[in-house]
Amino acid sequence: MQLPAVTVMEATHFTSSPFVSQYHGSSRRRAFAFKRNHICYGYCPRFLRQPQSLSSPLITLRAKPSSLPPNHLTAEQQHADEDHQLHPNPAVKLPLDQNEKLQDVDVKRELLLLSVPAIAGQAIDPLSQLMETAYIGRLGTLELASAGVSVSIFNMISKLFNIPLLSIATSFVAEDMAKAASTQHSDSDQGATENTGNGKPFKTVPHRKQLPSVSTALLLALGLGIFEALALSLGSGTFLNLIGVSTQNPTFAPARQFLSVRAVGAPAVVLSLALQGIFRGFKDTKTPVICIGNFSSVFLFPLLMYYFRLGVTGAAISTVISQYIGTMLMIWCLNKRAELLPPRMGNLQFGSYIKSGGFLLGRTLAVLSTITLGTSVAARHGPVAMAAHQICMQVWWSVSLLSDALAASGQALIASYVSRHEYKVVKEITSILLRIGLVMGICLAAILGASFGPLATIFTQDSEVLLVVRSLVLFVSVSQPFNALAYIVDGLHYGVSDFRYAAFSMMLVGAVSSVFLLFAAPLFGLQGVWLGLVLFMALRAVAGAVRCLSKNGPWWFLHRDLQIV
């Protein structure tokens, strides 16, 4: 019996798209697809379609591009093609070893391309704060202590909502981009393509994308920024009293003035972090580095502080101006790639943001409460102890944010691949991140242990402050491996949208660390404060590792063999 003529088919590629389509001349062939193990069968005549099988890996079939007619195929090729057409047996092993190796190489390359600009972007703001601390430290110990208290309050209030918004925006935008890429896969030849990362698409995107997650993040950031500016400016005195700085304290007046000026920049700070989360969701960490305007502070600090003799107030004004410059540049770049506002307000995702943000809000409160408690206890030891604590905190956070940049890149990749159900790739990314994080933490500990003493002289020449700083070098150095792993596992959990566990585990860790800190500080002084902070970061890393080791949570695929045969 002679079979009807069919198009010669071959397995061409694997896809996670819910459907695939292809153009043939002027007519478009209707595609079919069914999802299993995140690979699809497609482009097959109706009478050749096989029923779904739970155990079968699914293969995408396309018309074989060939300039030769069918009769020019060898007998072996014709037999293999007919076997694929009539009997696409799932048990047949395909030569996937090379594809898997190429995929692993691409994942590592993509992680590298995202991480390097992200590290640069994360380093800009801490470097600006370190520069600000260095300039203020040369004005005197009183000015340095007052600025340290004000910066701690500003970071506590502004980051209370900023960190949840940044993390949620990254995951939600990455998910929206993955969904948009899957729905536009069939139109890739018409010019609409997915961004490959860092602003390098395969082809020019003719129209700006309409992503509800982008518009929602921007509107929330604007509202939160205005609220934070009003709260910081009107309640500066109250916040100083809550942190332990009374009106009789000599640092109260300059700290209040510094905080009131910095409050003007709160909307820019919130919008800037939301925009960075959006660009990370685009797999673009290069644009924020180019746009962030903190380089302007290099010129503004000496100009306003010394030439115009504004002192510590000039430092605050310089920081605010640089923040607005960077935010405006990022908005201008985003407007070229996405619609800033949706056509209808009903498209906004306030419910999803608020639900996930509620969990991360509790988590952020736990983090900030523990850090603020340490700052409050340090402030009660006097201006010298507070100045030393401020220097150590600036270096501690600045170095730790390098690991946070790596975690942010991993979060964007994991959120994208999890949305496509490509768990094997996610497993590989997770392994790479944990290994790099551990090595990075050990290297940072060694570098800080050897250089932190001479580095402290950049911030102050006060011999008493330097003596206290040298007594804290061990704690700042030893904590770096814990810091690196803690940030990495946070990025992993955000990538799979495991916000609930991230919140409750952090609340427990913060409570335990705060109790320890309260008991250790009276016994060991400022060293007891830092011992509590080291314990806090160590418990964060342990809590994250416990979740990854669980076989019943969102990381179930880490404990299963996901090899494709």
C-alpha positions as CSV (number, residue, x, y, z in Angstrom):
1,M,0.0,0.0,0.0
2,Q,1.4,3.3,-1.0
3,L,1.4,6.1,1.5
4,P,0.3,9.6,0.5
5,A,3.1,12.0,-0.1
6,V,4.2,13.9,2.9
7,T,6.6,16.7,3.6
8,V,10.0,15.4,4.7
9,M,10.3,16.3,8.4
10,E,13.2,16.5,10.8
11,A,13.8,17.4,14.5
12,T,15.1,20.9,14.3
13,H,15.1,22.4,17.7
14,F,13.6,22.3,21.2
15,T,11.3,25.0,22.4
16,S,9.3,25.9,25.5
17,S,6.8,28.0,23.6
18,P,3.2,27.0,23.9
19,F,2.9,27.1,20.2
20,V,5.2,27.4,17.1
21,S,4.2,28.5,13.7
22,Q,6.0,28.9,10.4
23,Y,5.3,30.6,7.1
24,H,5.5,28.7,3.8
25,G,5.2,31.1,0.8
26,S,2.1,33.2,1.1
27,S,0.2,30.7,3.2
28,R,0.7,30.1,6.9
29,R,0.5,26.5,8.1
30,R,-1.5,25.9,11.2
31,A,0.7,24.7,14.0
32,F,-0.3,22.3,16.6
33,A,1.5,21.8,19.9
34,F,1.0,20.1,23.2
35,K,3.3,20.6,26.2
36,R,5.2,17.9,28.0
37,N,8.5,18.3,29.7
38,H,8.5,21.7,28.1
39,I,9.4,20.5,24.6
40,C,6.7,20.4,21.8
41,Y,5.8,18.3,18.8
42,G,4.7,20.5,15.9
43,Y,4.3,20.8,12.1
44,C,3.0,17.4,11.4
45,P,0.2,16.3,9.1
46,R,-3.0,15.4,11.0
47,F,-2.8,11.7,10.2
48,L,0.7,11.5,11.6
49,R,0.0,13.0,14.9
50,Q,0.7,10.8,17.9
51,P,-1.3,10.8,21.1
52,Q,0.2,12.5,24.1
53,S,2.4,10.5,26.4
54,L,3.4,11.5,29.9
55,S,6.8,9.8,29.6
56,S,7.8,11.0,26.2
57,P,10.0,14.0,25.6
58,L,8.3,16.1,22.8
59,I,10.1,17.1,19.7
60,T,9.4,20.1,17.4
61,L,9.2,19.1,13.8
62,R,9.6,21.5,11.0
63,A,9.8,21.3,7.2
64,K,13.3,20.3,6.4
65,P,15.0,23.1,4.5
66,S,16.8,21.6,1.6
67,S,17.6,22.8,-1.9
68,L,17.6,19.2,-3.2
69,P,14.5,17.4,-4.3
70,P,13.4,14.3,-2.3
71,N,14.7,11.8,-4.8
72,H,18.2,13.1,-4.3
73,L,18.2,11.8,-0.7
74,T,20.2,8.7,0.1
75,A,18.4,5.5,1.0
76,E,19.5,5.8,4.6
77,Q,18.3,9.5,4.9
78,Q,14.9,8.6,3.4
79,H,14.5,5.7,5.8
80,A,15.4,7.9,8.8
81,D,13.0,10.7,7.6
82,E,10.2,8.3,7.1
83,D,10.8,6.8,10.5
84,H,10.5,10.2,12.1
85,Q,7.4,11.0,10.0
86,L,5.4,7.8,10.6
87,H,6.8,6.8,14.0
88,P,8.1,9.7,16.1
89,N,9.0,7.2,18.8
90,P,9.6,9.0,22.1
91,A,12.1,6.3,23.1
92,V,14.4,7.1,20.2
93,K,17.4,8.9,21.6
94,L,18.4,12.1,19.8
95,P,22.0,13.4,19.7
96,L,21.4,16.0,22.4
97,D,24.8,16.0,24.0
98,Q,26.1,18.8,21.8
99,N,22.9,20.8,22.2
100,E,23.1,20.5,26.0
101,K,26.7,21.5,26.1
102,L,26.0,24.5,23.9
103,Q,23.1,25.4,26.2
104,D,25.3,25.2,29.3
105,V,27.9,27.4,27.6
106,D,25.2,29.9,26.6
107,V,23.8,30.0,30.2
108,K,27.3,30.8,31.6
109,R,27.9,33.4,29.0
110,E,24.5,35.0,29.6
111,L,25.2,35.1,33.4
112,L,28.6,36.6,32.8
113,L,27.2,39.3,30.5
114,L,24.5,40.2,33.0
115,S,26.7,40.0,36.1
116,V,29.6,42.2,35.0
117,P,27.5,45.3,34.3
118,A,25.3,44.6,37.3
119,I,28.4,44.6,39.6
120,A,29.5,47.9,38.0
121,G,26.0,49.3,38.6
122,Q,25.8,48.1,42.2
123,A,29.3,49.6,42.8
124,I,28.4,53.1,41.6
125,D,26.0,54.0,44.5
126,P,28.2,52.5,47.3
127,L,31.2,54.2,45.8
128,S,29.3,57.5,45.8
129,Q,28.4,56.9,49.5
130,L,32.0,56.1,50.3
131,M,33.1,59.2,48.6
132,E,30.5,61.2,50.5
133,T,31.7,59.6,53.8
134,A,35.3,60.4,53.0
135,Y,34.5,64.1,52.2
136,I,32.4,64.5,55.4
137,G,34.9,62.7,57.5
138,R,37.5,65.4,56.7
139,L,35.1,68.0,58.1
140,G,35.3,66.5,61.6
141,T,34.1,63.6,63.8
142,L,30.9,65.4,64.7
143,E,29.9,65.9,61.1
144,L,30.7,62.3,60.2
145,A,28.7,60.9,63.1
146,S,25.7,63.1,62.3
147,A,25.8,62.2,58.6
148,G,26.1,58.5,59.6
149,V,22.9,58.6,61.7
150,S,21.0,60.5,59.0
151,V,22.1,58.1,56.2
152,S,21.0,55.1,58.4
153,I,17.6,56.6,58.8
154,F,17.3,57.5,55.2
155,N,18.3,54.0,54.1
156,M,15.9,52.4,56.6
157,I,12.9,54.4,55.4
158,S,13.6,54.6,51.7
159,K,14.5,50.9,51.4
160,L,11.6,49.7,53.4
161,F,9.5,49.7,50.2
162,N,12.3,50.0,47.6
163,I,13.8,46.6,48.1
164,P,10.5,44.7,47.7
165,L,9.6,46.8,44.7
166,L,13.0,46.2,43.1
167,S,12.8,42.4,43.6
168,I,9.2,42.0,42.5
169,A,9.7,44.2,39.4
170,T,12.6,42.0,38.3
171,S,10.6,38.8,38.6
172,F,7.3,40.1,37.2
173,V,8.9,41.9,34.2
174,A,11.1,38.8,33.4
175,E,7.9,36.7,33.4
176,D,6.0,39.1,31.2
177,M,9.0,39.2,28.8
178,A,9.1,35.4,28.6
179,K,5.3,35.2,27.9
180,A,5.6,37.9,25.3
181,A,8.5,36.1,23.7
182,S,6.5,32.9,23.5
183,T,3.5,34.6,21.9
184,Q,5.7,36.4,19.4
185,H,7.8,33.5,18.5
186,S,5.9,32.8,15.3
187,D,6.3,36.4,14.2
188,S,10.1,36.5,14.8
189,D,10.7,36.8,11.0
190,Q,8.6,39.9,10.9
191,G,10.9,41.9,13.2
192,A,9.5,41.4,16.7
193,T,12.1,39.5,18.7
194,E,13.0,38.9,22.3
195,N,15.8,40.9,23.9
196,T,18.9,38.8,24.2
197,G,20.1,40.8,27.2
198,N,21.9,44.1,27.8
199,G,20.0,45.9,25.1
200,K,21.2,43.6,22.2
201,P,18.1,42.2,20.4
202,F,18.4,40.0,17.4
203,K,16.4,42.5,15.4
204,T,15.1,46.0,15.9
205,V,11.8,45.9,17.8
206,P,9.4,48.1,15.7
207,H,7.0,49.0,18.5
208,R,7.4,49.6,22.2
209,K,6.2,46.8,24.4
210,Q,3.1,47.1,26.5
211,L,4.0,45.3,29.7
212,P,1.6,45.9,32.7
213,S,4.3,45.0,35.1
214,V,6.4,48.0,33.9
215,S,3.6,50.5,34.3
216,T,2.6,49.2,37.7
217,A,6.2,49.4,39.1
218,L,6.6,53.0,37.9
219,L,3.3,54.2,39.4
220,L,4.0,52.5,42.7
221,A,7.5,53.9,42.8
222,L,6.3,57.4,42.2
223,G,3.6,57.2,44.9
224,L,6.0,55.6,47.4
225,G,8.7,58.1,46.7
226,I,6.5,61.1,47.4
227,F,5.2,59.5,50.6
228,E,8.8,58.8,51.8
229,A,9.9,62.4,51.0
230,L,7.1,63.8,53.1
231,A,7.7,61.4,56.0
232,L,11.5,62.0,56.1
233,S,11.2,65.8,55.9
234,L,8.4,66.3,58.4
235,G,9.4,63.6,60.8
236,S,13.2,64.0,60.8
237,G,13.3,64.9,64.5
238,T,11.0,62.0,65.5
239,F,13.1,59.5,63.6
240,L,16.3,60.8,65.2
241,N,14.7,60.4,68.7
242,L,13.6,56.9,67.8
243,I,17.1,55.8,66.8
244,G,18.5,57.1,70.1
245,V,19.7,60.6,69.2
246,S,18.1,63.0,71.7
247,T,17.8,66.8,71.2
248,Q,20.7,67.3,73.7
249,N,23.0,65.2,71.6
250,P,25.5,67.4,69.7
251,T,24.8,65.4,66.5
252,F,21.1,66.1,66.5
253,A,21.0,69.5,64.8
254,P,23.4,68.7,61.9
255,A,21.8,65.3,61.5
256,R,18.3,66.8,61.2
257,Q,19.4,69.3,58.6
258,F,21.2,66.6,56.6
259,L,18.2,64.3,56.7
260,S,15.8,67.0,55.6
261,V,17.9,67.8,52.5
262,R,18.3,64.1,51.6
263,A,14.5,63.6,51.9
264,V,14.1,65.6,48.7
265,G,15.8,62.9,46.7
266,A,13.5,60.1,48.0
267,P,11.3,60.0,44.9
268,A,14.4,59.7,42.7
269,V,15.8,56.9,44.8
270,V,12.6,54.8,44.7
271,L,12.1,55.3,41.0
272,S,15.8,54.5,40.3
273,L,15.6,51.2,42.1
274,A,12.3,50.3,40.4
275,L,13.8,51.2,37.0
276,Q,16.8,49.0,37.7
277,G,14.4,46.1,38.5
278,I,12.6,46.7,35.2
279,F,15.8,46.6,33.2
280,R,17.0,43.5,35.0
281,G,13.7,41.9,34.0
282,F,14.6,42.8,30.4
283,K,17.9,41.0,31.0
284,D,19.6,44.4,30.6
285,T,22.0,45.4,33.3
286,K,24.1,47.7,31.1
287,T,21.6,50.5,30.6
288,P,21.4,51.4,34.4
289,V,25.2,51.6,34.6
290,I,25.3,54.1,31.7
291,C,22.4,56.2,33.0
292,I,23.1,56.4,36.7
293,G,24.3,59.9,37.3
294,N,26.3,59.4,40.5
295,F,29.4,60.3,38.6
296,S,28.3,63.9,38.7
297,S,28.8,63.8,42.5
298,V,32.6,63.6,41.8
299,F,32.4,67.2,40.8
300,L,29.6,68.3,43.0
301,F,31.0,67.2,46.3
302,P,34.1,69.5,46.3
303,L,32.3,72.3,44.5
304,L,29.4,72.6,47.0
305,M,31.2,71.5,50.2
306,Y,34.4,73.6,49.8
307,Y,34.0,76.2,47.1
308,F,30.5,77.3,48.2
309,R,31.3,76.3,51.8
310,L,28.1,74.5,52.4
311,G,29.7,71.8,54.4
312,V,27.7,68.7,55.2
313,T,24.6,70.3,53.6
314,G,26.5,70.6,50.4
315,A,27.2,66.9,50.5
316,A,23.5,66.1,50.8
317,I,22.6,68.5,47.9
318,S,25.3,66.9,45.7
319,T,23.8,63.4,46.3
320,V,20.2,64.5,45.6
321,I,21.2,66.2,42.3
322,S,23.1,63.1,41.1
323,Q,20.2,60.8,42.0
324,Y,17.7,62.8,39.9
325,I,20.1,62.9,36.9
326,G,20.4,59.1,36.9
327,T,16.7,58.6,37.3
328,M,15.7,60.9,34.4
329,L,18.2,59.2,32.1
330,M,16.8,55.8,32.9
331,I,13.2,56.9,32.3
332,W,14.3,58.4,28.9
333,C,15.9,55.0,27.9
334,L,12.9,53.0,29.1
335,N,10.5,55.1,27.1
336,K,12.2,54.0,23.9
337,R,11.6,50.3,24.7
338,A,8.3,50.1,26.6
339,E,5.1,52.0,27.2
340,L,5.4,53.9,30.4
341,L,1.6,53.9,31.0
342,P,-0.9,51.3,29.9
343,P,-3.8,52.2,27.5
344,R,-6.2,51.2,30.3
345,M,-5.8,51.4,34.1
346,G,-7.5,48.0,34.4
347,N,-4.3,46.4,32.9
348,L,-2.2,47.3,35.9
349,Q,-1.1,44.6,38.3
350,F,-1.5,46.3,41.7
351,G,-3.0,43.2,43.2
352,S,-0.1,40.9,42.3
353,Y,2.5,43.6,43.4
354,I,0.7,44.2,46.7
355,K,0.3,40.5,47.5
356,S,4.0,39.7,46.9
357,G,5.1,43.0,48.3
358,G,3.4,42.3,51.5
359,F,5.6,39.3,52.2
360,L,8.8,41.2,51.2
361,L,7.7,44.2,53.3
362,G,7.7,42.0,56.4
363,R,11.1,40.6,55.3
364,T,12.5,44.1,54.8
365,L,11.2,45.2,58.1
366,A,13.0,42.3,59.8
367,V,16.3,43.2,58.0
368,L,16.1,46.9,58.7
369,S,15.0,46.3,62.3
370,T,18.1,44.3,63.0
371,I,20.5,46.7,61.3
372,T,18.8,49.7,63.0
373,L,19.1,48.1,66.4
374,G,22.8,47.7,65.8
375,T,23.1,51.3,64.8
376,S,21.1,52.5,67.8
377,V,23.3,50.5,70.2
378,A,26.4,51.9,68.5
379,A,25.1,55.5,68.8
380,R,24.7,55.1,72.6
381,H,28.5,54.5,72.9
382,G,29.2,58.1,71.8
383,P,30.4,60.0,68.6
384,V,33.7,58.1,68.3
385,A,32.1,54.7,68.4
386,M,29.3,55.8,66.0
387,A,31.8,57.2,63.6
388,A,33.8,53.9,63.6
389,H,30.6,52.0,63.2
390,Q,29.6,54.2,60.2
391,I,32.9,53.5,58.4
392,C,32.6,49.8,58.9
393,M,29.0,49.7,57.8
394,Q,29.8,51.6,54.6
395,V,32.6,49.2,53.7
396,W,30.5,46.2,54.8
397,W,27.5,47.1,52.7
398,S,29.6,48.3,49.7
399,V,31.5,45.0,49.4
400,S,28.4,42.9,50.1
401,L,26.5,44.6,47.2
402,L,29.0,43.0,44.8
403,S,27.4,39.7,45.7
404,D,24.0,41.2,45.5
405,A,24.7,42.2,41.8
406,L,25.5,38.5,41.0
407,A,22.3,37.5,42.8
408,A,20.2,40.0,40.9
409,S,21.5,38.7,37.5
410,G,20.7,35.2,38.6
411,Q,17.2,36.2,39.7
412,A,16.5,37.7,36.2
413,L,17.7,34.5,34.5
414,I,15.9,32.1,36.8
415,A,12.6,34.0,36.6
416,S,12.8,33.9,32.8
417,Y,13.6,30.2,32.6
418,V,11.2,29.2,35.3
419,S,8.4,30.9,33.3
420,R,9.4,28.7,30.4
421,H,9.5,25.6,32.6
422,E,13.2,25.0,31.6
423,Y,14.1,23.5,35.0
424,K,17.3,21.9,33.8
425,V,18.7,25.3,32.9
426,V,17.6,26.7,36.2
427,K,19.4,23.9,38.0
428,E,22.6,24.7,36.2
429,I,22.3,28.4,37.0
430,T,21.7,27.7,40.7
431,S,24.8,25.5,40.8
432,I,27.0,28.2,39.1
433,L,25.7,31.0,41.4
434,L,26.4,29.1,44.6
435,R,29.9,28.1,43.6
436,I,30.8,31.7,42.5
437,G,29.2,33.2,45.6
438,L,31.3,31.0,48.0
439,V,34.5,31.7,46.1
440,M,33.7,35.5,46.0
441,G,33.0,35.6,49.7
442,I,36.3,33.9,50.6
443,C,38.3,36.2,48.4
444,L,36.6,39.3,49.8
445,A,37.3,38.2,53.3
446,A,41.0,37.8,52.5
447,I,41.2,41.2,50.8
448,L,39.4,43.1,53.5
449,G,41.4,41.4,56.3
450,A,44.7,42.5,54.7
451,S,43.7,46.0,53.6
452,F,40.9,47.3,55.8
453,G,43.3,48.9,58.3
454,P,45.0,51.2,55.8
455,L,41.7,51.7,54.0
456,A,40.1,53.3,57.0
457,T,42.5,56.2,56.9
458,I,40.7,57.4,53.7
459,F,37.6,58.2,55.8
460,T,39.1,59.8,58.8
461,Q,42.5,60.8,60.4
462,D,41.1,60.7,64.0
463,S,43.4,58.3,65.9
464,E,40.6,57.3,68.3
465,V,38.2,56.4,65.5
466,L,40.9,54.5,63.7
467,L,41.7,52.5,66.8
468,V,38.0,51.4,67.1
469,V,37.8,50.6,63.4
470,R,40.9,48.3,63.6
471,S,39.1,46.3,66.4
472,L,36.2,45.6,64.1
473,V,38.3,44.4,61.1
474,L,37.9,40.7,62.0
475,F,34.1,40.9,62.1
476,V,33.8,42.7,58.8
477,S,36.1,40.3,57.1
478,V,34.8,37.0,58.5
479,S,31.2,37.9,57.6
480,Q,31.9,38.2,53.9
481,P,31.4,34.5,52.9
482,F,28.1,34.5,54.8
483,N,27.1,37.8,53.2
484,A,27.8,36.4,49.7
485,L,25.8,33.2,50.2
486,A,23.0,35.1,51.9
487,Y,22.5,37.4,48.9
488,I,22.8,34.6,46.4
489,V,20.1,32.5,48.1
490,D,17.9,35.6,48.3
491,G,18.2,36.0,44.5
492,L,17.4,32.3,44.0
493,H,14.2,32.5,46.0
494,Y,13.1,35.7,44.3
495,G,13.7,34.1,40.9
496,V,11.1,31.4,41.7
497,S,8.8,33.9,43.4
498,D,9.2,32.2,46.8
499,F,8.4,35.4,48.6
500,R,6.5,33.8,51.4
501,Y,9.3,31.7,52.7
502,A,11.8,34.6,52.2
503,A,9.6,36.7,54.5
504,F,8.9,34.3,57.3
505,S,12.4,32.9,57.5
506,M,13.9,36.4,57.6
507,M,11.5,37.4,60.4
508,L,12.7,34.4,62.5
509,V,16.4,35.1,61.7
510,G,16.0,38.8,62.6
511,A,14.3,38.0,65.9
512,V,17.0,35.6,67.0
513,S,19.8,37.9,65.9
514,S,18.3,40.9,67.6
515,V,18.0,39.1,70.9
516,F,21.6,38.0,70.7
517,L,22.7,41.5,69.8
518,L,20.9,43.0,72.9
519,F,22.7,40.5,75.2
520,A,26.1,40.7,73.5
521,A,26.4,44.5,73.2
522,P,26.5,45.2,77.0
523,L,29.1,42.5,77.5
524,F,31.4,43.2,74.5
525,G,30.5,46.8,73.5
526,L,30.7,47.6,69.8
527,Q,32.3,44.3,69.1
528,G,29.2,42.7,70.5
529,V,27.1,44.6,68.0
530,W,29.2,43.3,65.1
531,L,29.1,39.8,66.5
532,G,25.3,40.0,66.3
533,L,25.5,41.3,62.7
534,V,27.8,38.4,61.7
535,L,25.3,35.9,63.2
536,F,22.5,37.6,61.4
537,M,24.1,37.1,58.0
538,A,25.1,33.5,58.8
539,L,21.6,32.5,59.8
540,R,20.3,34.1,56.5
541,A,22.6,31.9,54.5
542,V,21.5,28.8,56.5
543,A,17.8,29.6,56.1
544,G,18.2,29.9,52.3
545,A,20.2,26.7,52.0
546,V,17.6,24.8,54.0
547,R,14.9,25.8,51.5
548,C,17.0,24.7,48.6
549,L,17.6,21.3,50.2
550,S,13.8,20.7,50.6
551,K,12.4,18.3,48.1
552,N,8.8,19.5,48.5
553,G,9.2,23.2,47.9
554,P,9.8,25.2,44.7
555,W,13.3,23.7,44.4
556,W,12.0,20.1,43.9
557,F,13.8,19.9,40.5
558,L,17.2,20.3,42.1
559,H,16.8,16.8,43.5
560,R,15.6,15.0,40.3
561,D,17.4,13.9,37.2
562,L,16.2,16.2,34.4
563,Q,18.2,14.6,31.6
564,I,16.4,14.5,28.3
565,V,16.7,11.3,26.2
